[in-house]
Amino acid sequence: MARDIHGGGLAPSAVREMAKRSNEPFLWALFSAGGVVAAFLIPVLLFLHGLAFPLKWLQPPTYQRELALVSHPLGRLVLFILCFLSLFHWAHRFRYTLYDGLQIKHLNEVIFFLCYGGAVVGTALAGYMLWRIP
């Protein structure tokens, strides 16, 4: 790092560099974790509840069994994590699709707020709905 000759402290440019800490690594981590979780869990859930159970390929669980599964704290946690990570994966992917695909980087703050704000609101809504299950 550059040192200031006069006071032995940090040069103004080094202070500015330290102040510009980005939240991008955290957002990329949420993006990749959401992609992995969504790639492993969502296709299985869609296959089971969208094809296998309705077409009677597998014996569908009873309502009481499903309710017991989502009423258990671990079941709720898994569903919450699935919603949380999938929504942040979507937000990051959609943000960069708008930036790169539509070339609207000049609306950076608005897009950032709408994408990640939507993910936060969706996560809060999912948590509320999971909390309200009897």
N, C-alpha and C positions, 0 to 999 in steps of 0.2 A: 504494500500500500504506500501511497505517496505521503510523505511527511512534510509538514509546513516547516520551512527553514527558521522562521522567527520564533514561534512559540513551542515547537516540539510536538504540537498536536496534529490532528489529521488535516490534510489539505481540504479545501472546500469541495473539490471534485470527489474526493473519497467519501466525504460525508453525504453528498448527494447520491452516490452509488449505494451506500448502505441504506439510505432512506427509501430507495426504490425497490424494496423487497416485494416480490410478486407472489400472488396466491396461485399462480399457474401450476406449480408442481402438485399442490393439493388437489386442484380440479382435475388434473390429468390422472391422478391416482384414483379419484372417485370414478372417472370415466372408465379406466381399465378394470377396476373392480366391478363396476356395474355391468360392463360387457361380459366379463367372465361369469358372474352370477346369472345374468339374464340368458347367456348361451347355454348354461347347464340346467337351470330350473324351469324357465318358461316353456321350452319345447316339451319337457316331460309333463308339465301341468296341462298344456294345451292338448297333447296327445291323449292323456288320461280323460280329462273332462270334456274334450271336444270330439274325440273319436271312440276311444276304447269303451268308455262307460255307455254313451248313447247307443252305440251299435252292438252292445252286449258282447263285445269281445272279452271283456273282463266283468266280473261281478261288481256292480257299483256299490259303494259303501252306503249305508243308511244315513238318513239325516242326522240321527243321534251320533253316529260315528264321526261324521264330518264336523258336527258341532263340538264334539269332545276334542277333536284334533285342533280346531282353531281356538278353542277355549283354553287349552293348555298354554302356559306362559312361553314354553319353548316354541310351540307352533305359531303363536302370535309374533314372537321375536323373528322367526324365519320369514314370515310374511311381511313384517315391517322392513326387514333388511332387504328383501326382494324389491319391495316398492321403493324404498329410499335409494338404493343403488341404481335401479333401473331408471328412475326419474332423473337422477343426476347424469347418468350415461346419456339419456335422451337430450338433456339440456346442453351438455357439452357438444354433442354431435350436431344438434340443430344450430347452436351458436356458430360453429365453424362452417356449417353448410351455408348459413346466411352470409358470413364473412367472405368465404372463398367462392361460393357458387353464385351469389347475387352481387358480389363486390360492393357491399354496403358497410365497409369498415368505419365509415364516418359516423355511423349510428352506434358506435361501440358501447357506450354507457346504457343506452336504451335496450339494446339487444341483451347485454349482460344482465340487466335488471329483470327483463321479462323472462329470459330463459331460466336463470337460476332462481328467480323469485317464484316462477311457476313450479319449479322442482321443490322448493321449500314449502309452498302452499299445498302441493299434492302430497308431500310427505306428511305434513301436519294433518291433512284430511285423512290419509290412510291410517295414521296413528290414532286419530279420534275414532274412526270407524272400527278399528281393531279393539280399542278400549271399550267401546259400547257393546261388544258381543257379550251376551250373558254367560 
